Amino acid sequence: MHIPTEINHIKARRVVRITWKDGHVGEYPEAYLRGYCPCALCQGHGPQRRFLDVPGAVLEAIRGVGNYAVELCWQDGHSTGIYTYDYLRALCPCGRCAAERADGE
């Protein structure tokens, strides 16, 4: 299981910066996180991960869920997605992680 050591919402840049236990740092744009919301309403019930374009997505709060996930609360009232740490690490948008995902496809 991937474990973050720090999660910071940098509101001025509209990104969430996650520092992982292995030292990796990922910066996740708010729109990227909202687009990949893992809830059933956004993702459906199939195995394929999909991106939903949600114009004007603004992150209002990050709440811990046990010791395995966070809940992201959006200005539009949406907050049903539970983003597990493993899910967030798999979504990391940095160049290295994106290249690893592309190699695995």
N, CA, C and O atoms as a GROMACS GRO file, in nm:
protein
  420
    1MET      N    1   0.085  -0.119   0.000
    1MET     CA    2   0.000   0.000   0.000
    1MET      C    3   0.089   0.124   0.000
    1MET      O    4   0.187   0.132   0.074
    2HIS      N    5   0.054   0.219  -0.083
    2HIS     CA    6   0.125   0.347  -0.088
    2HIS      C    7   0.075   0.436   0.025
    2HIS      O    8  -0.045   0.446   0.049
    3ILE      N    9   0.169   0.500   0.094
    3ILE     CA   10   0.134   0.584   0.208
    3ILE      C   11   0.189   0.725   0.185
    3ILE      O   12   0.308   0.741   0.158
    4PRO      N   13   0.103   0.827   0.195
    4PRO     CA   14   0.154   0.964   0.186
    4PRO      C   15   0.210   1.008   0.321
    4PRO      O   16   0.161   0.969   0.426
    5THR      N   17   0.314   1.091   0.315
    5THR     CA   18   0.365   1.151   0.438
    5THR      C   19   0.313   1.293   0.454
    5THR      O   20   0.314   1.349   0.563
    6GLU      N   21   0.266   1.350   0.343
    6GLU     CA   22   0.214   1.487   0.346
    6GLU      C   23   0.118   1.507   0.229
    6GLU      O   24   0.144   1.464   0.117
    7ILE      N   25   0.007   1.574   0.258
    7ILE     CA   26  -0.089   1.612   0.154
    7ILE      C   27  -0.119   1.760   0.174
    7ILE      O   28  -0.170   1.801   0.278
    8ASN      N   29  -0.085   1.841   0.073
    8ASN     CA   30  -0.106   1.985   0.082
    8ASN      C   31  -0.191   2.034  -0.034
    8ASN      O   32  -0.165   2.002  -0.150
    9HIS      N   33  -0.293   2.112  -0.001
    9HIS     CA   34  -0.375   2.177  -0.104
    9HIS      C   35  -0.316   2.316  -0.124
    9HIS      O   36  -0.324   2.401  -0.035
   10ILE      N   37  -0.259   2.339  -0.240
   10ILE     CA   38  -0.200   2.469  -0.272
   10ILE      C   39  -0.305   2.546  -0.352
   10ILE      O   40  -0.309   2.539  -0.475
   11LYS      N   41  -0.388   2.619  -0.280
   11LYS     CA   42  -0.504   2.684  -0.342
   11LYS      C   43  -0.466   2.784  -0.449
   11LYS      O   44  -0.535   2.795  -0.550
   12ALA      N   45  -0.358   2.859  -0.429
   12ALA     CA   46  -0.318   2.960  -0.526
   12ALA      C   47  -0.286   2.899  -0.662
   12ALA      O   48  -0.304   2.963  -0.766
   13ARG      N   49  -0.238   2.775  -0.662
   13ARG     CA   50  -0.204   2.706  -0.786
   13ARG      C   51  -0.308   2.603  -0.827
   13ARG      O   52  -0.299   2.542  -0.934
   14ARG      N   53  -0.408   2.582  -0.740
   14ARG     CA   54  -0.516   2.486  -0.764
   14ARG      C   55  -0.462   2.346  -0.789
   14ARG      O   56  -0.501   2.278  -0.884
   15VAL      N   57  -0.368   2.305  -0.702
   15VAL     CA   58  -0.312   2.171  -0.708
   15VAL      C   59  -0.309   2.111  -0.568
   15VAL      O   60  -0.308   2.182  -0.467
   16VAL      N   61  -0.306   1.978  -0.564
   16VAL     CA   62  -0.283   1.904  -0.440
   16VAL      C   63  -0.147   1.837  -0.457
   16VAL      O   64  -0.126   1.758  -0.548
   17ARG      N   65  -0.056   1.871  -0.366
   17ARG     CA   66   0.078   1.811  -0.369
   17ARG      C   67   0.083   1.700  -0.266
   17ARG      O   68   0.056   1.721  -0.148
   18ILE      N   69   0.119   1.580  -0.312
   18ILE     CA   70   0.129   1.465  -0.224
   18ILE      C   71   0.274   1.417  -0.223
   18ILE      O   72   0.332   1.388  -0.327
   19THR      N   73   0.329   1.410  -0.102
   19THR     CA   74   0.461   1.352  -0.082
   19THR      C   75   0.440   1.211  -0.028
   19THR      O   76   0.371   1.192   0.072
   20TRP      N   77   0.499   1.114  -0.096
   20TRP     CA   78   0.480   0.974  -0.061
   20TRP      C   79   0.595   0.923   0.025
   20TRP      O   80   0.705   0.979   0.024
   21LYS      N   81   0.569   0.818   0.098
   21LYS     CA   82   0.667   0.760   0.190
   21LYS      C   83   0.798   0.723   0.121
   21LYS      O   84   0.904   0.729   0.183
   22ASP      N   85   0.791   0.686  -0.006
   22ASP     CA   86   0.913   0.650  -0.080
   22ASP      C   87   0.987   0.773  -0.134
   22ASP      O   88   1.086   0.758  -0.206
   23GLY      N   89   0.940   0.894  -0.100
   23GLY     CA   90   1.004   1.017  -0.142
   23GLY      C   91   0.949   1.078  -0.268
   23GLY      O   92   0.982   1.193  -0.301
   24HIS      N   93   0.867   1.006  -0.341
   24HIS     CA   94   0.808   1.058  -0.464
   24HIS      C   95   0.711   1.172  -0.430
   24HIS      O   96   0.641   1.166  -0.330
   25VAL      N   97   0.709   1.275  -0.514
   25VAL     CA   98   0.617   1.388  -0.497
   25VAL      C   99   0.535   1.402  -0.624
   25VAL      O  100   0.590   1.408  -0.734
   26GLY      N  101   0.404   1.408  -0.608
   26GLY     CA  102   0.315   1.429  -0.722
   26GLY      C  103   0.231   1.554  -0.700
   26GLY      O  104   0.185   1.580  -0.589
   27GLU      N  105   0.211   1.630  -0.806
   27GLU     CA  106   0.122   1.746  -0.800
   27GLU      C  107   0.003   1.718  -0.889
   27GLU      O  108   0.016   1.698  -1.010
   28TYR      N  109  -0.115   1.718  -0.828
   28TYR     CA  110  -0.239   1.680  -0.893
   28TYR      C  111  -0.326   1.804  -0.912
   28TYR      O  112  -0.376   1.858  -0.813
   29PRO      N  113  -0.346   1.851  -1.035
   29PRO     CA  114  -0.436   1.964  -1.056
   29PRO      C  115  -0.578   1.931  -1.008
   29PRO      O  116  -0.624   1.817  -1.021
   30GLU      N  117  -0.646   2.030  -0.954
   30GLU     CA  118  -0.782   2.009  -0.905
   30GLU      C  119  -0.871   1.949  -1.013
   30GLU      O  120  -0.945   1.854  -0.987
   31ALA      N  121  -0.866   2.004  -1.134
   31ALA     CA  122  -0.953   1.955  -1.242
   31ALA      C  123  -0.923   1.808  -1.275
   31ALA      O  124  -1.014   1.733  -1.310
   32TYR      N  125  -0.798   1.769  -1.265
   32TYR     CA  126  -0.757   1.630  -1.290
   32TYR      C  127  -0.818   1.538  -1.184
   32TYR      O  128  -0.873   1.433  -1.218
   33LEU      N  129  -0.809   1.578  -1.058
   33LEU     CA  130  -0.867   1.498  -0.950
   33LEU      C  131  -1.018   1.488  -0.962
   33LEU      O  132  -1.075   1.381  -0.944
   34ARG      N  133  -1.084   1.599  -0.994
   34ARG     CA  134  -1.230   1.597  -1.009
   34ARG      C  135  -1.270   1.510  -1.127
   34ARG      O  136  -1.368   1.436  -1.120
   35GLY      N  137  -1.194   1.519  -1.235
   35GLY     CA  138  -1.223   1.440  -1.355
   35GLY      C  139  -1.210   1.291  -1.334
   35GLY      O  140  -1.277   1.212  -1.400
   36TYR      N  141  -1.122   1.252  -1.243
   36TYR     CA  142  -1.103   1.110  -1.212
   36TYR      C  143  -1.166   1.070  -1.080
   36TYR      O  144  -1.121   0.976  -1.015
   37CYS      N  145  -1.270   1.142  -1.039
   37CYS     CA  146  -1.341   1.105  -0.916
   37CYS      C  147  -1.378   0.957  -0.923
   37CYS      O  148  -1.435   0.912  -1.023
   38PRO      N  149  -1.346   0.881  -0.818
   38PRO     CA  150  -1.370   0.737  -0.823
   38PRO      C  151  -1.511   0.691  -0.786
   38PRO      O  152  -1.537   0.571  -0.783
   39CYS      N  153  -1.602   0.782  -0.758
   39CYS     CA  154  -1.736   0.739  -0.716
   39CYS      C  155  -1.811   0.671  -0.831
   39CYS      O  156  -1.778   0.690  -0.948
   40ALA      N  157  -1.910   0.592  -0.797
   40ALA     CA  158  -1.988   0.518  -0.896
   40ALA      C  159  -2.062   0.611  -0.992
   40ALA      O  160  -2.079   0.578  -1.110
   41LEU      N  161  -2.106   0.726  -0.944
   41LEU     CA  162  -2.176   0.821  -1.030
   41LEU      C  163  -2.083   0.869  -1.142
   41LEU      O  164  -2.125   0.880  -1.257
   42CYS      N  165  -1.958   0.897  -1.108
   42CYS     CA  166  -1.863   0.947  -1.207
   42CYS      C  167  -1.799   0.836  -1.290
   42CYS      O  168  -1.777   0.854  -1.410
   43GLN      N  169  -1.769   0.724  -1.229
   43GLN     CA  170  -1.696   0.617  -1.297
   43GLN      C  171  -1.785   0.506  -1.350
   43GLN      O  172  -1.740   0.424  -1.431
   44GLY      N  173  -1.908   0.501  -1.306
   44GLY     CA  174  -1.993   0.390  -1.346
   44GLY      C  175  -1.952   0.264  -1.271
   44GLY      O  176  -1.886   0.272  -1.167
   45HIS      N  177  -1.990   0.150  -1.322
   45HIS     CA  178  -1.962   0.025  -1.253
   45HIS      C  179  -1.867  -0.066  -1.330
   45HIS      O  180  -1.844  -0.180  -1.289
   46GLY      N  181  -1.814  -0.017  -1.441
   46GLY     CA  182  -1.722  -0.099  -1.520
   46GLY      C  183  -1.579  -0.086  -1.472
   46GLY      O  184  -1.549  -0.002  -1.386
   47PRO      N  185  -1.490  -0.168  -1.526
   47PRO     CA  186  -1.351  -0.168  -1.481
   47PRO      C  187  -1.265  -0.056  -1.541
   47PRO      O  188  -1.158  -0.025  -1.488
   48GLN      N  189  -1.311   0.004  -1.648
   48GLN     CA  190  -1.233   0.106  -1.718
   48GLN      C  191  -1.239   0.240  -1.645
   48GLN      O  192  -1.347   0.290  -1.615
   49ARG      N  193  -1.123   0.298  -1.617
   49ARG     CA  194  -1.116   0.432  -1.556
   49ARG      C  195  -1.142   0.534  -1.665
   49ARG      O  196  -1.086   0.527  -1.774
   50ARG      N  197  -1.229   0.631  -1.634
   50ARG     CA  198  -1.258   0.734  -1.734
   50ARG      C  199  -1.246   0.873  -1.673
   50ARG      O  200  -1.258   0.890  -1.551
   51PHE      N  201  -1.220   0.971  -1.759
   51PHE     CA  202  -1.207   1.110  -1.717
   51PHE      C  203  -1.333   1.186  -1.756
   51PHE      O  204  -1.377   1.180  -1.871
   52LEU      N  205  -1.392   1.256  -1.660
   52LEU     CA  206  -1.508   1.340  -1.687
   52LEU      C  207  -1.466   1.486  -1.677
   52LEU      O  208  -1.414   1.528  -1.574
   53ASP      N  209  -1.489   1.561  -1.782
   53ASP     CA  210  -1.456   1.704  -1.779
   53ASP      C  211  -1.564   1.776  -1.699
   53ASP      O  212  -1.680   1.778  -1.738
   54VAL      N  213  -1.523   1.836  -1.588
   54VAL     CA  214  -1.616   1.910  -1.502
   54VAL      C  215  -1.566   2.054  -1.498
   54VAL      O  216  -1.480   2.088  -1.416
   55PRO      N  217  -1.619   2.140  -1.585
   55PRO     CA  218  -1.572   2.278  -1.592
   55PRO      C  219  -1.587   2.350  -1.457
   55PRO      O  220  -1.688   2.335  -1.388
   56GLY      N  221  -1.486   2.426  -1.422
   56GLY     CA  222  -1.493   2.507  -1.301
   56GLY      C  223  -1.481   2.430  -1.171
   56GLY      O  224  -1.523   2.480  -1.067
   57ALA      N  225  -1.426   2.310  -1.174
   57ALA     CA  226  -1.412   2.230  -1.051
   57ALA      C  227  -1.319   2.302  -0.954
   57ALA      O  228  -1.206   2.336  -0.988
   58VAL      N  229  -1.369   2.326  -0.833
   58VAL     CA  230  -1.290   2.392  -0.729
   58VAL      C  231  -1.293   2.306  -0.604
   58VAL      O  232  -1.400   2.275  -0.552
   59LEU      N  233  -1.176   2.269  -0.557
   59LEU     CA  234  -1.165   2.187  -0.437
   59LEU      C  235  -1.180   2.275  -0.313
   59LEU      O  236  -1.112   2.377  -0.299
   60GLU      N  237  -1.270   2.235  -0.223
   60GLU     CA  238  -1.292   2.311  -0.100
   60GLU      C  239  -1.227   2.249   0.022
   60GLU      O  240  -1.180   2.322   0.109
   61ALA      N  241  -1.223   2.117   0.030
   61ALA     CA  242  -1.169   2.053   0.150
   61ALA      C  243  -1.117   1.914   0.119
   61ALA      O  244  -1.162   1.848   0.025
   62ILE      N  245  -1.022   1.872   0.200
   62ILE     CA  246  -0.968   1.736   0.195
   62ILE      C  247  -0.986   1.677   0.334
   62ILE      O  248  -0.939   1.735   0.433
   63ARG      N  249  -1.053   1.563   0.342
   63ARG     CA  250  -1.078   1.499   0.471
   63ARG      C  251  -1.022   1.357   0.469
   63ARG      O  252  -1.039   1.284   0.372
   64GLY      N  253  -0.955   1.320   0.576
   64GLY     CA  254  -0.902   1.186   0.588
   64GLY      C  255  -1.013   1.084   0.605
   64GLY      O  256  -1.114   1.111   0.670
   65VAL      N  257  -0.994   0.967   0.548
   65VAL     CA  258  -1.086   0.854   0.563
   65VAL      C  259  -1.003   0.738   0.617
   65VAL      O  260  -0.928   0.675   0.543
   66GLY      N  261  -1.017   0.712   0.745
   66GLY     CA  262  -0.937   0.607   0.808
   66GLY      C  263  -0.789   0.632   0.784
   66GLY      O  264  -0.743   0.746   0.784
   67ASN      N  265  -0.716   0.524   0.763
   67ASN     CA  266  -0.573   0.538   0.733
   67ASN      C  267  -0.541   0.489   0.592
   67ASN      O  268  -0.430   0.444   0.564
   68TYR      N  269  -0.641   0.501   0.502
   68TYR     CA  270  -0.621   0.447   0.368
   68TYR      C  271  -0.668   0.538   0.254
   68TYR      O  272  -0.646   0.505   0.138
   69ALA      N  273  -0.731   0.653   0.285
   69ALA     CA  274  -0.790   0.732   0.178
   69ALA      C  275  -0.818   0.875   0.223
   69ALA      O  276  -0.804   0.910   0.340
   70VAL      N  277  -0.859   0.957   0.125
   70VAL     CA  278  -0.910   1.091   0.152
   70VAL      C  279  -1.040   1.110   0.076
   70VAL      O  280  -1.065   1.047  -0.027
   71GLU      N  281  -1.122   1.197   0.130
   71GLU     CA  282  -1.245   1.240   0.063
   71GLU      C  283  -1.219   1.383   0.017
   71GLU      O  284  -1.177   1.467   0.096
   72LEU      N  285  -1.245   1.410  -0.110
   72LEU     CA  286  -1.230   1.545  -0.163
   72LEU      C  287  -1.368   1.607  -0.176
   72LEU      O  288  -1.459   1.548  -0.235
   73CYS      N  289  -1.383   1.725  -0.120
   73CYS     CA  290  -1.512   1.795  -0.120
   73CYS      C  291  -1.502   1.912  -0.217
   73CYS      O  292  -1.414   1.997  -0.205
   74TRP      N  293  -1.593   1.915  -0.313
   74TRP     CA  294  -1.588   2.011  -0.422
   74TRP      C  295  -1.691   2.122  -0.402
   74TRP      O  296  -1.793   2.103  -0.336
   75GLN      N  297  -1.661   2.237  -0.459
   75GLN     CA  298  -1.749   2.354  -0.446
   75GLN      C  299  -1.889   2.328  -0.500
   75GLN      O  300  -1.986   2.388  -0.454
   76ASP      N  301  -1.900   2.238  -0.598
   76ASP     CA  302  -2.032   2.208  -0.656
   76ASP      C  303  -2.114   2.113  -0.567
   76ASP      O  304  -2.224   2.072  -0.605
   77GLY      N  305  -2.060   2.078  -0.448
   77GLY     CA  306  -2.132   1.992  -0.356
   77GLY      C  307  -2.097   1.844  -0.368
   77GLY      O  308  -2.139   1.764  -0.285
   78HIS      N  309  -2.023   1.808  -0.471
   78HIS     CA  310  -1.986   1.668  -0.491
   78HIS      C  311  -1.880   1.626  -0.389
   78HIS      O  312  -1.780   1.695  -0.372
   79SER      N  313  -1.904   1.514  -0.322
   79SER     CA  314  -1.805   1.467  -0.224
   79SER      C  315  -1.818   1.317  -0.198
   79SER      O  316  -1.780   1.269  -0.091
   80THR      N  317  -1.872   1.244  -0.293
   80THR     CA  318  -1.895   1.101  -0.269
   80THR      C  319  -1.777   1.013  -0.309
   80THR      O  320  -1.779   0.893  -0.281
   81GLY      N  321  -1.676   1.069  -0.372
   81GLY     CA  322  -1.560   0.989  -0.412
   81GLY      C  323  -1.462   0.969  -0.298
   81GLY      O  324  -1.421   1.066  -0.233
   82ILE      N  325  -1.425   0.846  -0.272
   82ILE     CA  326  -1.322   0.813  -0.174
   82ILE      C  327  -1.196   0.778  -0.254
   82ILE      O  328  -1.192   0.677  -0.323
   83TYR      N  329  -1.096   0.862  -0.243
   83TYR     CA  330  -0.971   0.846  -0.317
   83TYR      C  331  -0.873   0.768  -0.229
   83TYR      O  332  -0.810   0.826  -0.141
   84THR      N  333  -0.860   0.638  -0.253
   84THR     CA  334  -0.765   0.560  -0.174
   84THR      C  335  -0.623   0.606  -0.210
   84THR      O  336  -0.599   0.661  -0.317
   85TYR      N  337  -0.532   0.583  -0.118
   85TYR     CA  338  -0.393   0.621  -0.144
   85TYR      C  339  -0.338   0.546  -0.265
   85TYR      O  340  -0.263   0.604  -0.344
   86ASP      N  341  -0.372   0.420  -0.279
   86ASP     CA  342  -0.326   0.345  -0.396
   86ASP      C  343  -0.382   0.404  -0.525
   86ASP      O  344  -0.312   0.412  -0.626
   87TYR      N  345  -0.509   0.444  -0.523
   87TYR     CA  346  -0.572   0.505  -0.640
   87TYR      C  347  -0.500   0.636  -0.676
   87TYR      O  348  -0.469   0.661  -0.792
   88LEU      N  349  -0.473   0.719  -0.574
   88LEU     CA  350  -0.405   0.846  -0.599
   88LEU      C  351  -0.265   0.823  -0.655
   88LEU      O  352  -0.223   0.893  -0.747
   89ARG      N  353  -0.194   0.727  -0.601
   89ARG     CA  354  -0.059   0.701  -0.653
   89ARG      C  355  -0.067   0.652  -0.797
   89ARG      O  356   0.015   0.691  -0.880
   90ALA      N  357  -0.165   0.569  -0.828
   90ALA     CA  358  -0.182   0.521  -0.965
   90ALA      C  359  -0.219   0.633  -1.061
   90ALA      O  360  -0.190   0.624  -1.181
   91LEU      N  361  -0.282   0.739  -1.010
   91LEU     CA  362  -0.322   0.853  -1.093
   91LEU      C  363  -0.212   0.958  -1.108
   91LEU      O  364  -0.229   1.052  -1.186
   92CYS      N  365  -0.102   0.945  -1.037
   92CYS     CA  366  -0.002   1.052  -1.035
   92CYS      C  367   0.025   1.103  -1.176
   92CYS      O  368   0.059   1.026  -1.266
   93PRO      N  369   0.008   1.235  -1.197
   93PRO     CA  370   0.022   1.290  -1.332
   93PRO      C  371   0.165   1.330  -1.371
   93PRO      O  372   0.185   1.384  -1.479
   94CYS      N  373   0.263   1.304  -1.284
   94CYS     CA  374   0.400   1.346  -1.319
   94CYS      C  375   0.447   1.270  -1.443
   94CYS      O  376   0.393   1.165  -1.477
   95GLY      N  377   0.547   1.323  -1.509
   95GLY     CA  378   0.597   1.263  -1.632
   95GLY      C  379   0.644   1.119  -1.615
   95GLY      O  380   0.617   1.035  -1.700
   96ARG      N  381   0.713   1.091  -1.505
   96ARG     CA  382   0.764   0.956  -1.482
   96ARG      C  383   0.650   0.856  -1.466
   96ARG      O  384   0.652   0.749  -1.527
   97CYS      N  385   0.551   0.891  -1.385
   97CYS     CA  386   0.438   0.799  -1.363
   97CYS      C  387   0.354   0.782  -1.489
   97CYS      O  388   0.307   0.672  -1.519
   98ALA      N  389   0.334   0.892  -1.562
   98ALA     CA  390   0.257   0.884  -1.687
   98ALA      C  391   0.327   0.792  -1.787
   98ALA      O  392   0.262   0.714  -1.856
   99ALA      N  393   0.461   0.801  -1.793
   99ALA     CA  394   0.537   0.714  -1.884
   99ALA      C  395   0.526   0.568  -1.842
   99ALA      O  396   0.514   0.479  -1.926
  100GLU      N  397   0.531   0.543  -1.711
  100GLU     CA  398   0.517   0.405  -1.661
  100GLU      C  399   0.379   0.349  -1.695
  100GLU      O  400   0.367   0.232  -1.731
  101ARG      N  401   0.275   0.433  -1.683
  101ARG     CA  402   0.140   0.388  -1.719
  101ARG      C  403   0.132   0.355  -1.867
  101ARG      O  404   0.075   0.254  -1.906
  102ALA      N  405   0.190   0.441  -1.950
  102ALA     CA  406   0.187   0.420  -2.096
  102ALA      C  407   0.262   0.291  -2.133
  102ALA      O  408   0.219   0.219  -2.223
  103ASP      N  409   0.373   0.263  -2.066
  103ASP     CA  410   0.449   0.141  -2.093
  103ASP      C  411   0.370   0.017  -2.054
  103ASP      O  412   0.387  -0.089  -2.114
  104GLY      N  413   0.284   0.030  -1.953
  104GLY     CA  414   0.206  -0.084  -1.905
  104GLY      C  415   0.082  -0.114  -1.986
  104GLY      O  416   0.018  -0.217  -1.965
  105GLU      N  417   0.047  -0.026  -2.077
  105GLU     CA  418  -0.076  -0.046  -2.156
  105GLU      C  419  -0.052  -0.130  -2.278
  105GLU      O  420  -0.145  -0.156  -2.355
   0.00000   0.00000   0.00000
